[in-house]
Amino acid sequence: MSLSAADSSLQRGTPPSGQASVTAGRLRRVAGHYPTGVVLVTGPRPAPGQPPPAMVVGTFTSVSLHPALVGFLPAKSSTTWPRIRAAGRFCVNVLGADQQQVCRRFAAADPRRWEVPHQETATGSPVLLDALAWFDCEVAGEAEAGDHWFVTGAVRDLAVGRPGPPLVFLRGGYGHCAEDADAAGSGRPARPD
C-alpha cells in the first residue's frame, strides 16, 4: 500500500515537517488504520405498529465504571438519533463477526431488518437475541463534538449473549479480531485501564 505525498511524512514514524492540511478525507484515511467495533443502537417503538429506531454505530465505548456509563457518537445529520433521544433510552447490541449481513440490513434501512430475532429489554428497546453482548441504557448526557454528538448512557442492565469475535470495521471493510488465548484462558480481560 502506498501513501500519497501528503502522507509520506507518516511513514516509519517520521515526524511531519510543517503543518499539513487535515482534511476530512485524510483524517478518515489515517484513522481507518485503527479498527472500530460495530454495534447496533436501538430505541423503543415511538408508537404501536411503528418500527423501533435503530442505527449502526462504530464509535461505541465504555466511559466510566462508577457510575456505569457507556457512550457513542451519532452524526448531527442522523435522522435516527433524534428519535432515540426523544425516547430517553437505548440499547447497544454488540454485533458478532458473523453478523455482517445484519449490520448491512440495518445500515441500509432494509424493510426486512426487523426479521432478525429480537426481544425488548426492560426499558423497551430491542435487543438482538444473537448479539454478543448488550447494554440497556438511559440517556445520561449529550455534548457537541464537531459534526457529531457525544452521547453518554447510564447502564441499567447488561449481559453477554454468546461467545465469539466481534464485528469490526477497518480500512473500509468489515472483519473480526482474533481472541487472545492468554486473556481467554485467564478469565480476565487483557486491556489497559
N, C-alpha and C positions, 0 to 999 in steps of 0.2 A: 504494500500500500504506500503510495507516495503522498507527500504533503504538498500543498501549494506553497508558493514563495512566501506568502504571508505567514504560513505555519511552520516554515523551515527552522525558525529560531526555537521551536518547541522540541525539536529532535534531540535525543540523548541528553536532556536536561540542560541544554544551552540556554542561559538567561536571555530574554529578549533585549535587543539593543534599540531602545527608543520606545515610543508609545505607538502601538499598533491600534488600529480601529477595531473595536469589539462590536461586530455586527451580530444580529440575531442568528444568521446562518453559521457564522464562525463559532459562536457560543454553543449552538446545537451540535455542530460537528465535533468540537473538542469534548463537550460534556457527554457526548454519545459513547465515549470510551469508558464510562462508568455505568454499570448495569443498574437498572431500576426494577424493583419488584412491581408486579402488576396486580392491582386489586379492583374489585367492583364495589363501588359505594352505592348503596340503595337507601331509599327512604320509604315511608309509609304511603299507601294509596291516598291521593288527595281526596277522592270520593269513591263510593261504591261503583264498581264497573269500570273505573279508570285504572290503567296500569300503574304500578309503582314507578317512581322516577329512579333511574339508575345511570351511573356514569363510570366508565373505565378510567382509572387514575394510576399514574406511575410516580406519584410523589408522596406516598403514604410513609409515615414514620412514627415510631414511639417517641413521645415528647417527655413524659415525666412518669416516675413510678409512684411518687407521693405528692400530690394526688395522681391517680392513674389517668393519664392523658395521652391521646394519640393525635396525629394531625395529618392533613393533606392540603394540597394547593390546587383548587379548581381555577381555571382561567376566568377572568372577568367576563369574557364573551360567552361563557357557558350558559345555555338555556335550561340546563337541568339543575345546577346548583341553587338558583333561587327557589325552586320547588322544594328541594330538600331543606334549605334554610327555613322556609316558611313552616315546615313541619317541626323543626327544632330538634330533630333526632335522625340518626342514620346508622347503618350497619356496614362495616367494612368486611368484605369477603376476600380472603387471600386465595388467589387462583393458583392451581397446580399447573405444572408444565404440560400436562395432558389436557388442559382446558383452553387451548389456543382458539379453538372454534367457538367456544362460549364467549371468550373475550371479543372476538371479531363480530359476533352477532350483536352484542350489546354496544360495541363501538359504532356499528353501522345502523343502530336502531332497527334491526331486523324485526318484522312483526311476529316472528316465532321465538323471539328471545326469551319470553317467559314460559316457554315449554320446558325449560330446564327444571328439574325437581327442586323445589324450594318450600320453605315454610316461614311463617312470621315469627319474629322474636317477641319478647315480652313488650317491647315498645312499638311493635307494629311494622318494623322494617323487614324486608325479605332477607333470609339467609339461604344461600345455596347449600343443598344437602351434601354436595360433593366438594365443598370448599375445603382447603387445607386447614384453615382456621378462620374465626370471625370475631369481630369486636362490635358489640352493640353499644351505641353512644348517644349522649345528648350533646347538642352543640354547646360548647363552653365559651368560645370566643372566635372572633374573626378580625383579621387585621389586613390592611393593604400591603401587598408585596409586589410592586411593579404592575405588570399586567395580569397578576393573579391575586387571589385572596389566600391568606394563610388561615386555615380553619383548624381549631382545636376542638376535640371531643372528649367529654368526660366518660370514661368507660364504665358502663353499668353492668355488663355481662360479657363473657368471652369464653371461647373454647377452642380446642384443637379438634378438627373434624376427622382428619386422616393423615397418615404419613405420606411423604413424597416430596420431590423437589418442587420449589415454587416456579411459577412462570416469570421470566424476566424479559426485559426489553433492552437490547444492546445493539448499537450501531445500526439502527433502523430495522431490526428484526427481532423476532421472539426466540427465546431459547430457555435453558434452565441451568442451574448451577449444581455442581456435584456436592454431595454432603460430605463433610469432613469426618472420616472414620473415627478419629480420636474424640471429637466432640460428640458424635453419635453414641459412642460406647460409654462415655463417662456420665451421660445423663444430665450434663450441664452445658449451657451454651458456650461456644468458643467465640466470644465477641468482646471487643473493647468497650469499656464503660467510661 
